[in-house]
């Protein structure tokens, strides 16, 4: 599908002319003003049909919660359960499910790792059926970690989880044909073992930029990449590293508790107040299933991350936040938390923790 172009500069004089006439009190002496206004309104309507808003402008209509902290604290501790069936045949040995997200109203995505390849599973929420499994990359990129969907884009890190010195971060357009074969973004990270892995990735827009969060092994270091939001939607994508946060060295004096966990999934969100948040899911050392919420200030000179809430959840017996869990905003602007088990079975339970009214 061709990308919708930005408004052509030559078109603006036409708009200015039509708007000026529409607001004018006279056109020619003796002419009836009402038909003139109606005609101009029709012309404007036709112009916008022929020149739809660019993707960048349409992005402003994505749902946001009014207050993300309130929505997070309003998540139910116990889930609704959805049992999925499937007839998929693939090798899950040597790995497990890593991330979970819902796309639009009816599609479920699960990322996973194995001995020989990384993969994504898709499912139909209405039919309660897992419908396809797609290979992302082959070994050594066998580990697709926690991921996030923003708008129609899926961002995921894929790493060598054995040598731990190599990873790739991919962004896919879910509306494209064969998206897994044609990523929009492919960032390669090489370096010291465990420093450059990409086990959890977050993705959102904030104040004119697209922000791509990449967490390394056990989320010890957070790397934040950014590019212009308008350039991203225009296809001129150039993510650059803006800041890194070594979590062992962060001041935790203002945190609700001092714990920084080995988060398996990290998601980025903004709310209607234009505040940026980071949400992480993990299993604690004593077996609790936890989601933590942080307020994030992405100032490259002085980045700030403050834990403002922590919640414990009661998932189904097979669901584990150490495997796959992730937060989502529905089309109605309500918050959900999804959880999955380690492995796909003949009957796979997915937990949905919903924001209470």
N, C-alpha and C positions, 0 to 999 in steps of 0.2 A: 504494500500500500504506500503510495508516495506521501512524503511528509508535507503537511500543510505549510505553505510559505508564510513568512511574516508579511504584514501589510506592506504593499509596495509603496514607496515614497510618492510615486506619481499619482496614487489614488487619493492622497490626502486633500489636494485642492478640490476634488469633487465633493468630498465630505464637507469641507468648510463652506463650499458654495451652497450645498443643499441645506446645511444647518442654518446658514445666514438667512436664506430665504424663508425657512420654516419659522424662524423667530422674528422675521420682519413684520412690521405693522402695515406696510404698503408694498405693492409690487408694481403695478401700473395704475395710474389714477382710473377709478371706475371699476376695477376688477374685484371680484368677490374673493375675499381672503380665505374662507374656509376650504373651498375646493383646492386652492393652491397648497394649503398646509397638508391636506389629505394626499395630494399628489406627491409632495416631497416625502411624506412618511412612507408611502409605497415605494418610492425610489430608494430610500434608505434601507427599507426592508429587503428589497431585491439585491442591493449592493452587498449586504451582509450575508445573504444566501450564497452569493457567488464568491464571497471572500470570508469564509468562516474564521472564527477566532483561531489563532495559532495554538499549538499544543501548550506552549508556555502560558498563554492566557487561560486556557481551559483548566490548567492545573490549579488555578485559584479556586475552583469549585469543588475540589476534593474535600470530603467530610473531615471535620475536626471536632474533637470533644471540646466543650466549653472550658472545662478546667481539668487537666489531665490528672492532677493529684487526687481530686475528688473522685474522678472516674476509677482510678486505680484502687483507691481505698474502698470503693463500692463493689469491687469484684466479689462474687460469692465464693466462699471457701470450698464448697462442694460442687461437683460438676453435673451437667447433663452428659449422658453417655450416648455415643453413636457407634454402632457396631458395623464395620465394613467387611464385605466379602470380596473375593477376587479369584481370578483364575490365572494370575501371573506366574511365570516360572523364571526365576533368576537366582543367582548365587549370592546369599547374604553372609556367607562365612567370612570371618576375619574383620567384621565391622558391625555397625548397627545404625539405626535411624539417628539423625543428628539435628534436624530442624523441621519446623512445621509452620505453614502459613495458609490462609485462605485467600483465594483470588476471586474478586467480585462476589457474587452471592452463592455460586454453585460449584466452585472448583477448589479442591484441596491439593496442596503440594507438600511432599515430604522429601527431605534430602537424606542421603545415606552414604555409608562407606562400606567397602568390602576388601578382600585380599587383592583384587585385581583391577577394580575400577570404582569410580565415584558415579552416583546416579541420582536421579530425581523421579519420584513416583507421583503420578497425578490421579485424582479421584473425583467422582461425581457425588456431591453431597446430597443431592435429591434422591439419587438411586442407591446411595450408601454402598458404593462399589468403587474399588480401586481399579482403574481402567488401563493404565499404561506405566511402564518403567522405561526411562531413557538414560543411556550412558552419557555422562558429561565428559570425563577424561579417563584414560587408561593409566595404569601404574607407571610411574610412581605417584601420580596425582589421584590417589585412590580414596581420599577422604574429603567428601563434601560436607562442610560443617553447618553450623547455624546460619540462617539466612533471613532476609527480609524482602517483602514485596512492598513497593511504593508506587502508586498509580499503576501503570501496566508493566513496571520494570522489576525484575527479580535480581537481587545482588547476593552472591554467595562466594565464599572462599573455598578453594580446593587445594589440598596440601599433600605433601609427602609426610605421612605421619610415622614413618620409620626413621629416616635420616633427619627429618624435621628441619631441613635447611633450605626448603624450596616450597613456594606456594604461588598460586595464581588467584586473583580476584576477578570474577566475571560478573558483568551486568548484561542481562538478557531482556529483550523486548518480547513480552508474552503474546503480543498481537501479531508478530511476524510469523511467516511460514518457516518451519524448521528452526525455531529460535536457538536450540542448543548447538546447532552447527554454525550460527552466525551471531556471536556475542557483540554487543555494542561496545563493551569495554573488556580489556584483558590486561590487568596489571600483574607483572611478574615480580615476586619478592625473593631475593636470594641473600644469604648471609649466615650468621652464626646460628647453630642449632637452637631451636625453640624460639629465637627472637623473631624470625620472619615467617612463622606459620600463620594461618588465617582460619582459626577454628570457629570464629563467630564474626558475622558481618552485619552491620546495621546501615540503613539507607533512608534518607529523607531530604526534603527541601526546607531551607531555613534562611530567611532574609536575603533572597536573591542568589543563593548558592545551593548546589546539591552537595550534601555531606555524606561521605562514605567512611564508615567506621570499620576498622579491621583490628580484631583482638588476636594476640598471639597465643602461645601455649598457656593454657589455664588462665587466660585473660590477664596475664601479668603486666602487659604493656598494651595501651590503646593507641593506635595510629589513626589520625584523622586526615582524610584526603578531601579536597573540595574542587569544584569547578563552577563556572557561571551557570545558573539555572537556565537562562535563556540560551546560552551556547549548547547546553546539554540537549534541550528540546529541539534545537536547530540541527543537531548532529555534529556540532563542532566540539567534541568532547575531549577535554584535556585535564584529567584529575592530577593534582599536585599535592604532595604531602604538606600539610599546614602546621600540624603540631602532633606531639607524642606525649603520652602521660604514663610514667612509670608508677604503677599503682602502689607499690611498697613504700614509695616516698611521699605519698599524698597526706596532707594535713587532714585528720579526721575529727578534729575537735567539734565541729558543728554537725556531725553525722548523728542520725538517730541511734545507730549502733556502729561500732568500729569495723564490722566485718566486711571484707572484700572477698568474695567467693570465687571459685573456679567456674565462672559462668559459661554454660554451654551455648547459650543464645543471648544476644544483646540486640535490642531494637531501639531505634531512634524515633521520636515523635515530637510534633509541635501541637499546641492547642490553640484555641481561639484568642488567647491572650498573647500569642506569639512568644511563648516560652519554649525552650528546647529541653527535652527530657531523654534520659537513657534508662531503659528497663532491662534487667537481667534475670535469668532463671537458672536455678541450680539446685543440687541436692547438698545439704550440709553434711558435715562429718558424722553427725548423729542421726542421719537419715531423714531429716525434715525436707519437704518439698517447698522451696522458697522462691518468691519473686521479689526483687528489690527495685526501688525507684530512686533515680538520681536527677537532680536539677543540674543542667550542663550549661556552662558559659564557654563557647568555643573561641576564646580570645587567644590567638597564637602566642602573644607575649605573656599572657597570664591565664592559662586555661583553668577552669574551676569546675569541680565535680563534687556535689554535696548529696549524701544519701538522705532523702526526706521521708521515706516510708519503706517498710518491710512487711510482707504478708506471708503467712504459712498456709498452704493449701492441702486438701485431702483428696488426692486423685484416686482413680480406680486402682485395683491391685496390680495390674500390669503396666500402668502408665508411670513414667519416671522422668522428672525434670533434668536428670543427669543425661538422659538421651535427647528427647526432642520436646521443646515447649516454646511458644512464641505468642506475642500479643498482636492484636489486630483491631482496626477501627472499621465498623460496619458502614454501609452506605447511609444508615440513619444517624451516624455519629456516635455510636455506642461502642464501648470497649469490650473485647473478648480476650480470653487467654485460652490457648489450645495446648493440649498435651498428648503425647503419643508414647507407645511402649518402645523397647529396644528393637524388636523385630516385628516384621509383618507375619501374621499367622493366618490360618484359614478364616478365622474371625478375629478382626483387629479392632480393639476398642480405642476410640478417640474421645478424649475428655474436652468439654467446652465449659469454661467458667465464665459466666456472663455478668455484666454490670447490672446490679440491682437498680430498680427504678427508684 
